[in-house]
Amino acid sequence: MVSIRVLTFGVSLIPLAACATAPAPLTPPAPMVVEAPLASPEPQVSAHDRLFQLFKDSDEAQLKRNPLQALFRGDQRYADHFGDYITDEYYAAEKAASEADLAALAAISRVALNDTDQLAYDVFEYTTKDTLRGYQPDILALTKVRPMNHFFGFHTFYPTFASGKGAAPFKTLADYDNNLKRHAEFATYLDRAVGRFREGTTADVVETKLTVRNMIEQLDNQLKMKPEDSPYYAPVKEFPATIAAADRARLTTAYRAAISDQLYPALARLRDYLKSEYLPRARDGVGLKYMTGGDKLYRYLIESTTTLPMTPEEIHALGLSEVARITSGMEKVREEVGFKGTLAQFFDRLRTDPKLKEKSRESLTQRYYDVGKSVDALLPTYFSTVPKAKLEIRPYEPFREKFEAGGSYSQGSADGSRPGIFYFNAYDLPSRTTPGITTLYLHEGAPGHHFQISLAQENEALPSFMRFGGNTAYVEGWALYSETLGYDMGLYKDPYQRFGTLSDEMLRAMRLVVDTGIHAKGWTRDQAIKYMLDHSDMGKTDATAEIERYIAIPSQATAYKVGALTIQRLRKKAEAELGDKFDIKEFHAQVLMTGALPLTILEQKIDRWIAAKKAS
């Protein structure tokens, strides 16, 4: 979910008016008045100060409109609100905010800014324009009536958020009471979501039967838990010592009532509507190609996701080329380990070899702990700055693991008090293999998402939209680039771990093919799954979850490869042009320390850095 920045522009400019003079009345002359000395002129506000005031005002206003985002930053001023996110008034306010931001930005002279401020100016302008495109009527009509699916929605995000294990704090009595107030607004949101789904059915802009069935199963999984076993109840099982016994009793009763009387009924109303009314009207074709307006939406999403003016056709061709290149590398590993069969047979061997599987969640967790220790020892060689926030390693909770990806990252707090969390998937262990452990940790943990997100938000010199904002191509491109650092670090000397990183790279290349295949070419779910099984060692469980993810969130999966190839190309360019002056730590600092940049702006920044290094 991406929020827009807004400006509260509180300065009124009153032009001087020309005054017509009336004839003077026949009266005695007025007594002479001694004029007061002229007031000193107000000091001129610099372009830098005006720009950063705009950033500050915009950020302040958007946090008020998006209170959960504030909580993720540790800002509790609006902690008693869940937020709106779904009404016409919300969308209108977001659109108006972007328009106001761009108008205010245009009034600031870019040429009067230094290089660093110009970078911030460019990122703010690009991001705000891109966000505004998403609120134009023709695009908004295709998105607002599909408020959630099995991979992207508050119905799965909120239980963890409010469980005491997520971003919502539970340290004070106020924290517990604020959570109850958020519950009420969350229940309202769920009912409004039903209204949005119903609105979409009248325009034939609907979700797929596949995603709807998955949502129904997710909601069933929550509703079948006793209230006391629910994530929503977990905070009252672990009160801090500062909360008195009387308050504990009151809150325990209130939390049980909120679950039984507010949350579960709202979740049940959503589940029942999806099951009885929406599912029969959902579409069979899984790609956006089969939805009214889907072709237009997909082209918009591709450009927004990649931050480049690419078309689905270009991305499909790039994917086919990358699949062929990576296949060649896999063949070399097959030969190195002495496997005599075909590559497809080698895939089957990797999927089924008991030596490449873990027997328990605990042993899999320990494997990730071991990889983390090895990587941590090597990071100072490649990075001049490391995050203050710690990194924790956890398996997904059982209530949501079935529909999650192989791994993901949940950001820590900007002050380092809440750790970042690398989640890995332990669902259906017999289907999961171990060669990809190293590369997954590098991507989701350190130096992937944990470094990129933490270093940006811990850099207080940046404006908030650069500390906390981002785009998928940069964020996921950096994480995929981080996987390639395993070669530099010597982590892929073992051929199976090297095959694991090739396999993960193949996953990102196949995504270019299957995402565009599904949404632009009309591929079926089974056709896309077969493509992934034919070109990799993925198990069917993983391949199925991946394809259903791409169906749910079109274009997102294309950003990884596009972003990583851009960063890799820029590194090679810097190495070639700088020679002995190239410093890997310095390159990584240039990429990381100004937040998630659109790829065109990142390239401009690296080009300036190369030129400055050559001139020094």
Backbone hydrogen bonds, N-H to C=O, Kabsch-Sander energy under -0.5 kcal/mol:
donor,donor_aa,acceptor,acceptor_aa,energy
6,V,58,S,-1.9
9,F,7,L,-0.8
10,G,8,T,-1.1
12,S,10,G,-0.6
14,I,12,S,-0.7
22,A,20,A,-0.5
27,T,25,P,-1.7
35,E,33,V,-0.6
50,R,46,S,-2.4
51,L,47,A,-2.5
52,F,48,H,-2.6
53,Q,49,D,-2.0
54,L,50,R,-2.0
55,F,51,L,-2.3
56,K,52,F,-2.2
57,D,53,Q,-2.9
58,S,54,L,-2.7
59,D,55,F,-2.4
60,E,56,K,-2.6
61,A,57,D,-2.2
62,Q,58,S,-2.1
63,L,59,D,-2.2
64,K,60,E,-1.5
65,R,61,A,-1.6
66,N,62,Q,-1.6
68,L,82,F,-0.5
69,Q,66,N,-1.0
70,A,66,N,-1.2
71,L,67,P,-1.9
72,F,68,L,-1.8
73,R,69,Q,-0.9
73,R,70,A,-0.8
74,G,71,L,-1.6
75,D,70,A,-2.6
76,Q,74,G,-0.7
79,A,76,Q,-1.4
81,H,78,Y,-1.9
84,D,65,R,-0.6
91,Y,87,T,-2.1
92,A,88,D,-2.5
93,A,89,E,-2.2
94,E,90,Y,-2.4
95,K,91,Y,-2.4
96,A,92,A,-2.6
97,A,93,A,-2.1
98,S,94,E,-2.0
99,E,95,K,-2.2
100,A,96,A,-2.5
101,D,97,A,-2.5
102,L,98,S,-2.4
103,A,99,E,-2.0
104,A,100,A,-2.4
105,L,101,D,-2.5
106,A,102,L,-2.3
107,A,103,A,-0.9
108,I,105,L,-1.9
110,R,108,I,-0.6
112,A,109,S,-0.7
113,L,110,R,-1.8
118,Q,114,N,-2.4
119,L,115,D,-1.8
120,A,116,T,-1.8
121,Y,117,D,-2.8
122,D,118,Q,-2.6
123,V,119,L,-2.4
124,F,120,A,-2.6
125,E,121,Y,-2.5
126,Y,122,D,-2.7
127,T,123,V,-2.9
128,T,124,F,-2.4
129,K,125,E,-2.3
130,D,126,Y,-2.4
131,T,127,T,-2.5
132,L,128,T,-2.5
133,R,129,K,-1.7
134,G,130,D,-1.0
134,G,131,T,-0.7
135,Y,131,T,-0.6
135,Y,132,L,-1.2
136,Q,133,R,-1.3
139,I,136,Q,-0.9
140,L,136,Q,-3.0
141,A,137,P,-2.0
142,L,139,I,-1.5
143,T,139,I,-0.7
143,T,140,L,-1.0
144,K,140,L,-2.7
146,R,143,T,-1.8
149,N,152,F,-1.5
156,T,153,G,-1.1
157,F,153,G,-1.8
158,Y,154,F,-2.6
160,T,156,T,-0.6
161,F,157,F,-2.1
162,A,158,Y,-2.6
163,S,160,T,-1.5
165,K,160,T,-0.6
168,A,161,F,-1.1
176,Y,172,T,-1.5
177,D,173,L,-2.1
178,N,174,A,-3.0
179,N,175,D,-1.8
180,L,176,Y,-1.3
181,K,177,D,-1.7
182,R,178,N,-2.3
183,H,179,N,-2.1
184,A,180,L,-1.5
185,E,181,K,-1.5
186,F,182,R,-2.6
187,A,183,H,-2.4
188,T,184,A,-1.7
189,Y,185,E,-2.3
190,L,186,F,-2.3
191,D,187,A,-1.8
192,R,188,T,-2.3
193,A,189,Y,-2.3
194,V,190,L,-1.5
195,G,191,D,-1.5
196,R,192,R,-2.1
197,F,193,A,-2.7
198,R,194,V,-2.4
199,E,195,G,-2.0
200,G,196,R,-2.0
201,T,197,F,-1.3
202,T,198,R,-0.8
202,T,199,E,-0.7
203,A,199,E,-0.6
203,A,200,G,-0.9
204,D,200,G,-0.5
204,D,201,T,-0.5
205,V,200,G,-2.4
206,V,204,D,-0.7
209,K,283,R,-2.8
212,V,208,T,-2.2
213,R,209,K,-2.6
214,N,210,L,-2.1
215,M,211,T,-2.1
216,I,212,V,-2.5
217,E,213,R,-2.1
218,Q,214,N,-2.3
219,L,215,M,-2.7
220,D,216,I,-2.5
221,N,217,E,-2.4
222,Q,218,Q,-1.5
223,L,219,L,-2.5
224,K,220,D,-2.0
225,M,222,Q,-1.2
229,D,226,K,-1.9
230,S,226,K,-0.8
230,S,227,P,-1.0
233,Y,230,S,-1.3
234,A,230,S,-0.7
234,A,231,P,-0.6
236,V,233,Y,-1.4
237,K,234,A,-1.8
238,E,235,P,-1.0
243,I,240,P,-1.7
244,A,242,T,-0.5
248,R,244,A,-2.3
249,A,245,A,-2.3
250,R,246,A,-2.2
251,L,247,D,-3.0
252,T,248,R,-2.6
253,T,249,A,-2.0
254,A,250,R,-2.4
255,Y,251,L,-3.1
256,R,252,T,-2.0
257,A,253,T,-2.2
258,A,254,A,-2.5
259,I,255,Y,-2.1
260,S,256,R,-2.4
261,D,257,A,-3.3
262,Q,258,A,-1.6
263,L,258,A,-2.8
264,Y,259,I,-2.7
266,A,262,Q,-1.9
267,L,263,L,-2.8
268,A,264,Y,-2.7
269,R,265,P,-2.3
270,L,266,A,-2.1
271,R,267,L,-2.6
272,D,268,A,-3.0
273,Y,269,R,-2.2
274,L,270,L,-2.6
275,K,271,R,-2.3
276,S,272,D,-2.7
277,E,273,Y,-2.3
278,Y,273,Y,-2.3
279,L,274,L,-2.6
281,R,278,Y,-1.4
282,A,278,Y,-0.9
282,A,279,L,-1.0
283,R,207,E,-2.3
290,Y,287,G,-1.9
291,M,288,L,-2.2
292,T,204,D,-1.1
294,G,291,M,-2.9
297,L,293,G,-2.1
298,Y,294,G,-2.7
299,R,295,D,-1.9
300,Y,296,K,-2.0
301,L,297,L,-2.7
302,I,298,Y,-2.5
303,E,299,R,-1.8
304,S,300,Y,-2.4
305,T,301,L,-2.8
306,T,302,I,-2.4
307,T,303,E,-1.5
310,M,308,L,-2.3
315,I,311,T,-2.1
316,H,312,P,-2.3
317,A,313,E,-2.0
318,L,314,E,-2.2
319,G,315,I,-2.3
320,L,316,H,-2.0
321,S,317,A,-2.0
322,E,318,L,-2.3
323,V,319,G,-2.5
324,A,320,L,-1.8
325,R,321,S,-1.9
326,I,322,E,-2.6
327,T,323,V,-2.1
328,S,324,A,-1.4
329,G,325,R,-1.2
330,M,326,I,-2.1
331,E,327,T,-2.1
332,K,328,S,-1.4
333,V,329,G,-1.5
334,R,330,M,-2.4
335,E,331,E,-2.1
336,E,332,K,-2.2
337,V,333,V,-2.2
338,G,335,E,-1.0
339,F,334,R,-2.0
346,F,342,T,-2.1
347,F,343,L,-2.4
348,D,344,A,-1.7
349,R,345,Q,-2.1
350,L,346,F,-2.5
351,R,347,F,-2.1
352,T,348,D,-1.6
353,D,349,R,-2.1
356,L,353,D,-1.9
357,K,354,P,-1.4
364,L,360,S,-2.0
365,T,361,R,-2.4
366,Q,362,E,-2.1
367,R,363,S,-1.8
368,Y,364,L,-1.8
369,Y,365,T,-2.2
370,D,366,Q,-2.5
371,V,367,R,-2.2
372,G,368,Y,-2.5
373,K,369,Y,-2.0
374,S,370,D,-1.8
375,V,371,V,-2.5
376,D,372,G,-2.6
377,A,373,K,-1.5
378,L,374,S,-0.6
378,L,375,V,-1.4
379,L,375,V,-1.4
381,T,378,L,-1.6
382,Y,379,L,-2.0
383,F,379,L,-1.5
392,E,420,G,-2.9
394,R,422,F,-2.8
396,Y,424,F,-2.1
400,R,397,E,-1.8
401,E,397,E,-1.2
403,F,400,R,-0.8
404,E,401,E,-1.4
408,S,423,Y,-2.2
410,S,421,I,-2.5
411,Q,409,Y,-0.5
413,S,418,R,-1.8
416,G,413,S,-1.6
420,G,390,K,-2.7
421,I,410,S,-2.8
422,F,392,E,-3.3
423,Y,408,S,-2.8
423,Y,421,I,-0.7
424,F,394,R,-1.9
425,N,406,G,-2.1
426,A,424,F,-0.6
429,L,426,A,-0.6
431,S,428,D,-2.0
432,R,429,L,-2.1
434,T,356,L,-2.1
437,I,434,T,-2.0
440,L,436,G,-2.2
441,Y,437,I,-2.1
442,L,438,T,-2.3
443,H,439,T,-1.7
444,E,440,L,-2.8
445,G,441,Y,-2.2
448,G,442,L,-1.1
449,H,443,H,-2.4
450,H,445,G,-2.0
451,F,445,G,-0.7
452,Q,448,G,-2.4
453,I,449,H,-2.6
454,S,449,H,-0.5
454,S,450,H,-1.8
455,L,451,F,-2.8
456,A,452,Q,-1.3
457,Q,453,I,-2.2
458,E,454,S,-2.1
459,N,456,A,-1.1
460,E,458,E,-1.2
462,L,459,N,-1.7
466,M,463,P,-1.5
467,R,463,P,-1.8
468,F,464,S,-2.8
469,G,465,F,-0.9
473,A,305,T,-1.2
475,V,471,N,-2.5
476,E,472,T,-2.7
477,G,472,T,-0.6
477,G,473,A,-1.2
478,W,474,Y,-3.0
479,A,475,V,-1.5
480,L,476,E,-2.3
481,Y,477,G,-2.5
482,S,478,W,-2.5
483,E,479,A,-1.0
484,T,480,L,-0.9
484,T,481,Y,-0.8
485,L,481,Y,-0.7
485,L,482,S,-0.8
486,G,483,E,-1.6
487,Y,484,T,-1.6
488,D,484,T,-0.8
489,M,485,L,-2.6
490,G,487,Y,-1.2
491,L,486,G,-2.6
492,Y,486,G,-0.7
493,K,490,G,-0.6
498,R,494,D,-2.3
499,F,495,P,-2.6
500,G,496,Y,-1.9
501,T,497,Q,-1.8
502,L,498,R,-2.1
503,S,499,F,-2.7
504,D,500,G,-2.1
505,E,501,T,-2.4
506,M,502,L,-2.7
507,L,503,S,-2.0
508,R,504,D,-1.7
509,A,505,E,-2.0
510,M,506,M,-3.3
511,R,507,L,-1.8
512,L,508,R,-0.9
512,L,509,A,-0.6
513,V,509,A,-1.0
514,V,510,M,-3.2
515,D,511,R,-2.5
516,T,512,L,-0.9
517,G,513,V,-2.0
518,I,514,V,-3.0
519,H,515,D,-2.4
520,A,516,T,-2.3
521,K,516,T,-1.3
521,K,517,G,-0.6
523,W,517,G,-2.8
528,A,524,T,-2.1
529,I,525,R,-2.3
530,K,526,D,-2.4
531,Y,527,Q,-1.8
532,M,528,A,-1.7
533,L,529,I,-2.2
534,D,530,K,-2.4
535,H,531,Y,-1.2
536,S,533,L,-0.6
543,A,539,G,-2.6
544,T,540,K,-2.6
545,A,541,T,-2.2
546,E,542,D,-2.6
547,I,543,A,-2.5
548,E,544,T,-2.4
549,R,545,A,-1.5
550,Y,546,E,-2.1
551,I,547,I,-2.0
552,A,548,E,-1.5
553,I,549,R,-2.6
556,Q,553,I,-1.1
558,T,555,S,-1.6
559,A,555,S,-0.6
559,A,556,Q,-1.2
562,V,558,T,-1.3
563,G,559,A,-2.8
564,A,560,Y,-2.7
565,L,561,K,-2.7
566,T,562,V,-1.4
567,I,563,G,-2.1
568,Q,564,A,-2.9
569,R,565,L,-2.2
570,L,566,T,-2.3
571,R,567,I,-2.3
572,K,568,Q,-2.3
573,K,569,R,-2.3
574,A,570,L,-2.4
575,E,571,R,-2.9
576,A,572,K,-2.4
577,E,573,K,-2.4
578,L,574,A,-2.5
579,G,575,E,-1.8
581,K,578,L,-2.4
582,F,579,G,-1.7
587,F,583,D,-2.6
588,H,584,I,-2.4
589,A,585,K,-2.1
590,Q,586,E,-2.3
591,V,587,F,-2.0
592,L,588,H,-2.7
593,M,589,A,-2.4
595,G,592,L,-1.4
597,L,595,G,-0.9
602,L,598,P,-2.5
603,E,599,L,-2.3
604,Q,600,T,-1.7
605,K,601,I,-2.1
606,I,602,L,-2.5
607,D,603,E,-2.4
608,R,604,Q,-1.9
609,W,605,K,-2.2
610,I,606,I,-2.7
611,A,607,D,-2.3
612,A,608,R,-2.4
613,K,609,W,-2.5
614,K,610,I,-2.4
615,A,611,A,-1.7
616,S,612,A,-1.0
